[in-house]
């Protein structure tokens, strides 16, 4: 076997080892991402609960704001009629 063939075989072996290492690390990353997704799915119910809570607060504050605006407009109308 020539020096070239020995060197080529050595390089091929190193490349093969590197590719195996990459595949192993990608599998580890895949498992980690999968676990992260599973954990985030567990928080969906909690997230929906808080979203409903905040939307309820927005509805309540949204209903009060127009009433306050009507009171302010009513006060301005009475002031305008008193000035005339």
Residue pairs with C-beta under 8 A, 6 or more apart in sequence:
none
